Amino acid sequence: MMRLLAVGSVLAVLLAGCKPPDEAAVEQKPTNVEVQVVSPRPIVDRLAIRGIIEPWVSVRLSAETAGRLVYIGKAEGDAVARGERLFGLDTAVLSANLAAAEARAEYAVVAHQRAKTMFADQAVSKDELDRTKAEMDAAVAAVELAKAQLADADVLSPIDGFFDAKLAEVGQYMTPGLPLGDVVDTRRVKVIVQVPEKDVSFVRVGQTMALVVEALGDEPRLGKVLFIKQVADPETLTFPVHLELANDDGRIRPGMIAKVQLVRREMTDAVAVNIFSVVRHDGGYRVFVEADGVARARDVTLGVFDGVFVQVLSGLRAGDRLIVKGQRELVDGAPVAVVEPSNAGRLDAQAADRTQPETALDDAGTPAGACCQGSPSE
């Protein structure tokens, strides 16, 4: 029995000490990492706001007199010039009305002249003279009205632009106020954005803002603030802001969406790091710094995010050796070996880090929880 116990003890010792040497070596082997020394850098606090693009001028043309529509001078989408005839109503009745008014006016003028002669001979009273004068004036006014109605049969474009919508058809009987069509000027356009109440103080008339028209790619453009509404929308508590945007090439069309960048603050010496050097941890964020061959975890508070770099409000300072590659496999106190980065390595690391599930970005593409320090909203 004693012999069996001794054998068992020896086997236990041997089994306890027979861990493969390769596995033990792996546990102690330093992790290769790349580091960058943290230094102050500029970072811009921007607010991204989407806005709708509207025509610079949009005019709805309506009938100003009654008549049947007999002429439409342009097809939808055609360019139009200011003063160009776009619509025409039948003028037969209007021309007849003018002829009748002119005949009545001619008779009234003759009657008044006759009354003046007779009044001079004391053949009629002053009241009769005044009556003929009033009738003559009314007849002349009726002529002017008939001329205006005849002129109104032709509807002219009030602006240079494009015939954007036809709202009536030839043969349709029009009455005053019925819509005929829309004319728009899009040689320049307006961008309407809704600025939150806490950010409207950063906007001023004449200010330029960078923007992109999302349907046209990432081509940068500049808009100029024209107008800031004084009263907020009571439902959204946002302030409408109008920006002027050039459209010389005509590619921008009303109804497209523009993403406008409102600059709130520009910091020249912020502690900021590439967002992909930050990892999630227990609902917060942390980075790793290298010190004497050991990785040290630092819990950090994030602030402004500009799309690439994120401001670190606490937990990191200038001069720290930030681990920018290999940090996702680390734990606090792990041994590390610093290696020199290569261009290919940096590109591969960045691509790999972008696919990591534990990214420092939330679903909106911004540091989660950083909104209170001024991170951009989409």
PAVEX-143641 format. One record per residue (C-alpha): residue number from 1; residue in one letter; x, y, z. Coordinates in nm, 3 decimals. Layout:
N
num/residuo/X/Y/Z
NUM/A/X/Y/Z
...
***
This chain:
378
num/residuo/X/Y/Z
1/M/0.000/0.000/0.000
2/M/0.281/0.242/0.087
3/R/0.443/0.166/-0.247
4/L/0.126/0.254/-0.432
5/L/0.099/0.583/-0.246
6/A/0.455/0.672/-0.333
7/V/0.402/0.598/-0.700
8/G/0.087/0.809/-0.699
9/S/0.271/1.099/-0.544
10/V/0.546/1.083/-0.803
11/L/0.295/1.071/-1.087
12/A/0.112/1.371/-0.945
13/V/0.433/1.571/-0.931
14/L/0.529/1.468/-1.282
15/L/0.187/1.552/-1.422
16/A/0.187/1.888/-1.249
17/G/0.521/1.976/-1.401
18/C/0.477/1.836/-1.749
19/K/0.313/2.148/-1.907
20/P/0.452/2.171/-2.261
21/P/0.748/2.407/-2.270
22/D/0.616/2.575/-2.586
23/E/0.289/2.666/-2.409
24/A/0.472/2.815/-2.113
25/A/0.690/3.015/-2.348
26/V/0.384/3.150/-2.529
27/E/0.241/3.282/-2.203
28/Q/0.557/3.479/-2.130
29/K/0.634/3.594/-2.484
30/P/0.595/3.973/-2.527
31/T/0.334/4.096/-2.772
32/N/0.468/4.297/-3.065
33/V/0.316/4.644/-3.064
34/E/0.360/4.975/-3.240
35/V/0.359/5.298/-3.043
36/Q/0.324/5.668/-3.108
37/V/0.420/5.944/-2.868
38/V/0.115/6.150/-2.779
39/S/0.157/6.516/-2.871
40/P/-0.090/6.806/-2.879
41/R/-0.264/6.846/-3.212
42/P/-0.539/7.062/-3.360
43/I/-0.892/6.927/-3.360
44/V/-1.216/7.087/-3.473
45/D/-1.549/7.046/-3.299
46/R/-1.800/7.017/-3.582
47/L/-2.170/6.955/-3.592
48/A/-2.292/6.768/-3.901
49/I/-2.642/6.874/-4.002
50/R/-2.837/6.748/-4.300
51/G/-3.043/7.004/-4.489
52/I/-3.276/7.014/-4.786
53/I/-3.184/7.199/-5.105
54/E/-3.444/7.439/-5.246
55/P/-3.452/7.659/-5.559
56/W/-3.315/8.008/-5.523
57/V/-3.646/8.138/-5.658
58/S/-3.962/7.940/-5.723
59/V/-4.265/8.108/-5.882
60/R/-4.606/7.954/-5.942
61/L/-4.773/8.115/-6.241
62/S/-5.152/8.152/-6.229
63/A/-5.420/8.280/-6.464
64/E/-5.499/8.646/-6.403
65/T/-5.806/8.658/-6.623
66/A/-6.070/8.417/-6.749
67/G/-6.041/8.233/-7.078
68/R/-5.955/7.907/-7.249
69/L/-5.588/7.806/-7.251
70/V/-5.469/7.792/-7.612
71/Y/-5.089/7.816/-7.588
72/I/-4.806/7.662/-7.383
73/G/-4.470/7.785/-7.504
74/K/-4.225/7.551/-7.331
75/A/-4.183/7.189/-7.238
76/E/-4.108/7.097/-6.880
77/G/-3.737/7.130/-6.811
78/D/-3.677/7.395/-7.079
79/A/-3.481/7.708/-6.996
80/V/-3.684/8.028/-6.994
81/A/-3.589/8.394/-7.003
82/R/-3.743/8.672/-6.804
83/G/-4.033/8.823/-6.998
84/E/-4.071/8.520/-7.226
85/R/-4.430/8.418/-7.310
86/L/-4.513/8.084/-7.150
87/F/-4.895/8.062/-7.160
88/G/-5.166/8.221/-7.372
89/L/-5.543/8.237/-7.322
90/D/-5.799/8.277/-7.600
91/T/-5.836/8.651/-7.666
92/A/-6.153/8.655/-7.881
93/V/-6.385/8.756/-7.597
94/L/-6.126/8.987/-7.443
95/S/-6.066/9.163/-7.775
96/A/-6.440/9.209/-7.822
97/N/-6.470/9.351/-7.471
98/L/-6.194/9.598/-7.548
99/A/-6.361/9.710/-7.873
100/A/-6.692/9.764/-7.692
101/A/-6.522/9.959/-7.415
102/E/-6.344/10.180/-7.665
103/A/-6.673/10.253/-7.845
104/R/-6.843/10.350/-7.519
105/A/-6.551/10.567/-7.424
106/E/-6.557/10.743/-7.762
107/Y/-6.928/10.816/-7.723
108/A/-6.877/10.938/-7.366
109/V/-6.603/11.180/-7.473
110/V/-6.826/11.328/-7.746
111/A/-7.118/11.357/-7.503
112/H/-6.905/11.539/-7.251
113/Q/-6.770/11.780/-7.512
114/R/-7.127/11.855/-7.621
115/A/-7.228/11.915/-7.260
116/K/-6.939/12.154/-7.212
117/T/-7.050/12.361/-7.512
118/M/-7.410/12.366/-7.394
119/F/-7.304/12.458/-7.042
120/A/-7.113/12.754/-7.182
121/D/-7.436/12.864/-7.353
122/Q/-7.623/12.801/-7.027
123/A/-7.828/12.533/-7.202
124/V/-7.752/12.261/-6.942
125/S/-7.694/12.266/-6.570
126/K/-7.368/12.212/-6.386
127/D/-7.501/11.878/-6.261
128/E/-7.551/11.760/-6.619
129/L/-7.198/11.862/-6.708
130/D/-7.061/11.674/-6.407
131/R/-7.264/11.367/-6.498
132/T/-7.119/11.351/-6.849
133/K/-6.771/11.402/-6.708
134/A/-6.813/11.109/-6.470
135/E/-6.948/10.887/-6.747
136/M/-6.654/10.978/-6.969
137/D/-6.402/10.899/-6.693
138/A/-6.568/10.564/-6.622
139/A/-6.567/10.474/-6.992
140/V/-6.199/10.559/-7.026
141/A/-6.121/10.351/-6.717
142/A/-6.317/10.061/-6.866
143/V/-6.092/10.077/-7.173
144/E/-5.781/10.054/-6.955
145/L/-5.931/9.757/-6.770
146/A/-6.012/9.579/-7.096
147/K/-5.657/9.642/-7.220
148/A/-5.513/9.500/-6.897
149/Q/-5.732/9.191/-6.922
150/L/-5.623/9.138/-7.280
151/A/-5.259/9.175/-7.179
152/D/-5.314/8.929/-6.893
153/A/-5.413/8.665/-7.145
154/D/-5.040/8.622/-7.209
155/V/-4.853/8.494/-6.902
156/L/-4.482/8.580/-6.905
157/S/-4.194/8.434/-6.707
158/P/-4.098/8.674/-6.426
159/I/-3.746/8.528/-6.393
160/D/-3.464/8.363/-6.581
161/G/-3.468/7.994/-6.500
162/F/-3.638/7.670/-6.597
163/F/-3.996/7.569/-6.669
164/D/-4.023/7.312/-6.392
165/A/-4.388/7.200/-6.389
166/K/-4.691/7.224/-6.618
167/L/-5.013/7.241/-6.418
168/A/-5.270/7.303/-6.692
169/E/-5.347/7.170/-7.039
170/V/-5.435/7.336/-7.367
171/G/-5.812/7.357/-7.396
172/Q/-5.868/7.392/-7.024
173/Y/-6.087/7.685/-6.919
174/M/-5.904/7.904/-6.674
175/T/-6.037/8.143/-6.415
176/P/-5.830/8.394/-6.219
177/G/-5.609/8.218/-5.965
178/L/-5.596/7.874/-6.126
179/P/-5.232/7.750/-6.148
180/L/-5.063/7.722/-6.485
181/G/-4.709/7.611/-6.403
182/D/-4.392/7.658/-6.199
183/V/-4.075/7.841/-6.295
184/V/-3.758/7.802/-6.087
185/D/-3.415/7.962/-6.078
186/T/-3.150/7.706/-5.979
187/R/-2.836/7.881/-6.101
188/R/-2.782/7.912/-5.729
189/V/-2.976/7.731/-5.461
190/K/-3.066/7.756/-5.095
191/V/-2.978/7.497/-4.834
192/I/-3.220/7.493/-4.540
193/V/-3.082/7.339/-4.221
194/Q/-3.239/7.311/-3.878
195/V/-2.986/7.414/-3.613
196/P/-3.042/7.298/-3.254
197/E/-3.106/7.572/-3.001
198/K/-2.781/7.502/-2.814
199/D/-2.579/7.549/-3.134
200/V/-2.750/7.845/-3.304
201/S/-2.518/8.085/-3.119
202/F/-2.232/7.951/-3.332
203/V/-2.403/8.067/-3.655
204/R/-2.385/8.420/-3.797
205/V/-2.501/8.581/-4.120
206/G/-2.221/8.589/-4.378
207/Q/-2.045/8.287/-4.230
208/T/-1.926/8.018/-4.472
209/M/-1.982/7.651/-4.400
210/A/-1.830/7.347/-4.567
211/L/-2.080/7.101/-4.707
212/V/-2.126/6.814/-4.947
213/V/-2.426/6.727/-5.160
214/E/-2.470/6.362/-5.075
215/A/-2.606/6.258/-5.415
216/L/-2.299/6.404/-5.587
217/G/-2.031/6.231/-5.382
218/D/-1.778/6.388/-5.149
219/E/-1.697/6.696/-5.356
220/P/-1.644/6.979/-5.103
221/R/-1.850/7.295/-5.144
222/L/-1.898/7.616/-4.950
223/G/-2.230/7.767/-4.848
224/K/-2.283/8.119/-4.716
225/V/-2.530/8.191/-4.437
226/L/-2.802/8.427/-4.561
227/F/-3.066/8.414/-4.292
228/I/-3.120/8.287/-3.939
229/K/-3.479/8.268/-3.827
230/Q/-3.541/8.455/-3.504
231/V/-3.806/8.218/-3.370
232/A/-3.748/7.846/-3.318
233/D/-3.977/7.580/-3.454
234/P/-4.200/7.506/-3.154
235/E/-4.211/7.133/-3.232
236/T/-3.841/7.065/-3.293
237/L/-3.688/7.357/-3.100
238/T/-3.452/7.414/-3.392
239/F/-3.381/7.732/-3.585
240/P/-3.407/7.730/-3.967
241/V/-3.090/7.864/-4.127
242/H/-3.068/7.945/-4.500
243/L/-2.740/7.911/-4.689
244/E/-2.660/8.027/-5.042
245/L/-2.487/7.770/-5.262
246/A/-2.352/7.826/-5.613
247/N/-2.476/7.588/-5.882
248/D/-2.289/7.702/-6.192
249/D/-2.273/7.353/-6.343
250/G/-2.642/7.285/-6.276
251/R/-2.573/6.948/-6.112
252/I/-2.739/7.039/-5.785
253/R/-3.113/6.989/-5.794
254/P/-3.377/7.100/-5.546
255/G/-3.479/6.817/-5.317
256/M/-3.125/6.681/-5.280
257/I/-2.975/6.650/-4.933
258/A/-2.668/6.844/-4.822
259/K/-2.456/6.759/-4.520
260/V/-2.340/7.087/-4.365
261/Q/-2.049/7.116/-4.122
262/L/-2.104/7.375/-3.850
263/V/-1.775/7.458/-3.677
264/R/-1.835/7.514/-3.308
265/R/-1.479/7.525/-3.175
266/E/-1.126/7.495/-3.308
267/M/-0.865/7.368/-3.063
268/T/-0.498/7.393/-3.153
269/D/-0.335/7.187/-2.876
270/A/-0.577/6.914/-2.777
271/V/-0.472/6.571/-2.658
272/A/-0.626/6.369/-2.939
273/V/-0.563/6.020/-3.073
274/N/-0.672/5.813/-3.368
275/I/-1.008/5.662/-3.284
276/F/-0.883/5.312/-3.372
277/S/-0.631/5.320/-3.088
278/V/-0.922/5.330/-2.841
279/V/-1.094/5.011/-2.724
280/R/-1.416/4.948/-2.537
281/H/-1.397/4.827/-2.181
282/D/-1.677/4.768/-1.928
283/G/-1.908/5.018/-2.093
284/G/-1.634/5.280/-2.121
285/Y/-1.315/5.335/-2.315
286/R/-0.950/5.268/-2.253
287/V/-0.614/5.293/-2.425
288/F/-0.284/5.120/-2.361
289/V/0.048/5.294/-2.314
290/E/0.389/5.133/-2.315
291/A/0.621/5.188/-2.021
292/D/0.946/4.992/-1.974
293/G/0.829/4.705/-2.190
294/V/0.495/4.669/-2.016
295/A/0.146/4.764/-2.139
296/R/-0.045/4.984/-1.898
297/A/-0.421/5.027/-1.938
298/R/-0.563/5.376/-1.904
299/D/-0.935/5.443/-1.874
300/V/-1.011/5.756/-2.076
301/T/-1.291/6.007/-2.115
302/L/-1.357/6.107/-2.475
303/G/-1.461/6.445/-2.608
304/V/-1.472/6.593/-2.956
305/F/-1.456/6.351/-3.249
306/D/-1.365/6.488/-3.593
307/G/-1.411/6.168/-3.791
308/V/-1.054/6.043/-3.748
309/F/-0.918/6.177/-3.421
310/V/-1.094/6.189/-3.087
311/Q/-1.011/6.426/-2.804
312/V/-0.908/6.263/-2.476
313/L/-1.029/6.470/-2.183
314/S/-0.875/6.256/-1.911
315/G/-0.658/5.948/-1.871
316/L/-0.388/6.038/-2.123
317/R/-0.136/6.317/-2.152
318/A/0.121/6.449/-2.396
319/G/0.440/6.243/-2.394
320/D/0.271/5.910/-2.323
321/R/0.376/5.625/-2.551
322/L/0.040/5.522/-2.693
323/I/0.009/5.170/-2.831
324/V/-0.157/5.201/-3.172
325/K/-0.120/4.848/-3.305
326/G/-0.167/4.525/-3.114
327/Q/-0.356/4.688/-2.830
328/R/-0.671/4.484/-2.871
329/E/-0.508/4.162/-2.744
330/L/-0.348/4.327/-2.441
331/V/-0.430/4.324/-2.073
332/D/-0.292/4.555/-1.809
333/G/0.063/4.456/-1.719
334/A/0.125/4.239/-2.024
335/P/0.482/4.237/-2.157
336/V/0.523/4.405/-2.494
337/A/0.794/4.449/-2.753
338/V/0.793/4.772/-2.950
339/V/0.851/4.725/-3.324
340/E/0.903/4.984/-3.591
341/P/0.597/5.038/-3.811
342/S/0.617/4.995/-4.187
343/N/0.393/5.165/-4.439
344/A/0.241/4.832/-4.538
345/G/0.209/4.737/-4.175
346/R/0.031/5.056/-4.091
347/L/-0.213/5.006/-4.375
348/D/-0.273/4.643/-4.279
349/A/-0.316/4.735/-3.915
350/Q/-0.560/5.008/-3.994
351/A/-0.763/4.779/-4.218
352/A/-0.759/4.505/-3.956
353/D/-0.853/4.741/-3.675
354/R/-1.144/4.873/-3.877
355/T/-1.290/4.523/-3.884
356/Q/-1.252/4.461/-3.512
357/P/-1.583/4.413/-3.333
358/E/-1.461/4.604/-3.026
359/T/-1.425/4.934/-3.207
360/A/-1.441/5.261/-3.017
361/L/-1.723/5.377/-3.236
362/D/-2.091/5.335/-3.172
363/D/-2.347/5.254/-3.442
364/A/-2.367/5.619/-3.546
365/G/-1.994/5.637/-3.611
366/T/-1.918/5.858/-3.308
367/P/-1.774/5.786/-2.965
368/A/-2.065/5.657/-2.760
369/G/-2.136/5.882/-2.466
370/A/-1.916/6.158/-2.603
371/C/-2.205/6.374/-2.717
372/C/-2.204/6.569/-2.394
373/Q/-1.852/6.689/-2.470
374/G/-1.949/6.804/-2.817
375/S/-1.916/6.509/-3.048
376/P/-2.079/6.551/-3.388
377/S/-2.431/6.434/-3.445
378/E/-2.545/6.297/-3.774
***
